[in-house]
Amino acid sequence: MDDEYAKLIRRMNPPRVVIDNNTCEDATVIQVDSVNKHGILLQVIQVLNDVNLVIKKAYISSDGGWFMDVFNVIDCDGKKIRDKEVIDYIQQRLETDASFAPSLRSSVGVMPTEEHTSIEFTGTDRPGLFSEVCAVLADLHCNVVNAEIWTHNDRAAAVVHVTDHSTGYAIKDPKRLSTIKELLFNVLRGYDDFRKAKTSLSPPGIMNRERRLHQIMFDDRDYERVEKAVGRVEDKSSRPQVTVLNIEKDYTVITMRSKDRPKLLFDIVCTLTDMQYVVFHGMVNTGRTEAYQEFYIRHVDGLPISSEAERERVIQCLEAAIERRASEV
């Protein structure tokens, strides 16, 4: 009954999106007002990322059952958003359910499952790994339609879309799919692998490919730092600075300073969402090279971070979220 009531409230109060090119001199201002629900912040940021917008500033407030966010955005050329197709797309996606609206760009990685087979894998990173994977797929008469691979902390993860060489469509034969998984596993296993390699076929459904890569690497525990080989010196000055403090009774306050780059906010909110934390208030401010972010969070159970072990894990996971895309290949 509570779930049905929440749906009724959302239908009675549809999201309102205002896209303003007049208020700010050097950015387009996008304001989103909506009934709050878990994951809505990530949905909004993902829509902005889908059209390659750069978030320069953001003000987040989702307390008291209502979601009110403001984003100052520019395009990849540093200009305001003037393209009517892009503006209409943002408006449509944010004023409907962003999870199910069609994507504007094929590069988001969302395509009908009938058209390709999606393969996910994780393993220990090493030179030439992806070349070996592609060679195995070629030997098995698979065409690689597109692929994205991330590496971090000596771990590698990828989402690869393939089709059958003879038909140009998805591979459906269970025996052949089993052979693909087995041979890829042998490649990924490598030597002296202290963690198990994994290969799987993605379940049917629609998910942003970068979103899925965050989930894969998080499940693979890439946030656990590995000892560097003797003689290798880690440059800690380039590492992101993450602090986690319980300075108020009801919230945990997270602050982050790091080198600015595209999709930084998306990567951080992905990780907080996967860790089952909710952002109630926050602000993002970017300079010429550095980004500063501050979030007031609680776990979905309504409690702030309550132990030193949990605090350390949050720091590790947020550092990994910031660093993963920097090591993207």
Sequence and secondary structure as in RCSB ss.txt:
>XXXX:A:sequence
MDDEYAKLIRRMNPPRVVIDNNTCEDATVIQVDSVNKHGILLQVIQVLNDVNLVIKKAYISSDGGWFMDVFNVID
CDGKKIRDKEVIDYIQQRLETDASFAPSLRSSVGVMPTEEHTSIEFTGTDRPGLFSEVCAVLADLHCNVVNAEIW
THNDRAAAVVHVTDHSTGYAIKDPKRLSTIKELLFNVLRGYDDFRKAKTSLSPPGIMNRERRLHQIMFDDRDYER
VEKAVGRVEDKSSRPQVTVLNIEKDYTVITMRSKDRPKLLFDIVCTLTDMQYVVFHGMVNTGRTEAYQEFYIRHV
DGLPISSEAERERVIQCLEAAIERRASEV
>XXXX:A:secstr
 HHHHHHHHHHHS  EEEEESSSSSSSEEEEEEEE  TTHHHHHHHHHHHTT EEEEEEEE  TTEEEEEEEEE 
TTS     HHHHHHHHHHHHS TTTS  S GGG    TTT EEEEEEEE  TTHHHHHHHHHHHTTEEEEEEEEE
EETTEEEEEEEEEETTTSS    HHHHHHHHHHHHHHHH SS SS  EEEE  SS   HHHHHHHHHHHTTTTS 
    TT    GGGS EEEEE  SSS EEEEEEEE  TTHHHHHHHHHHHTTEEEEEEEEEE SSEEEEEEEEEET
TS    SHHHHHHHHHHHHHHHHHGGG  
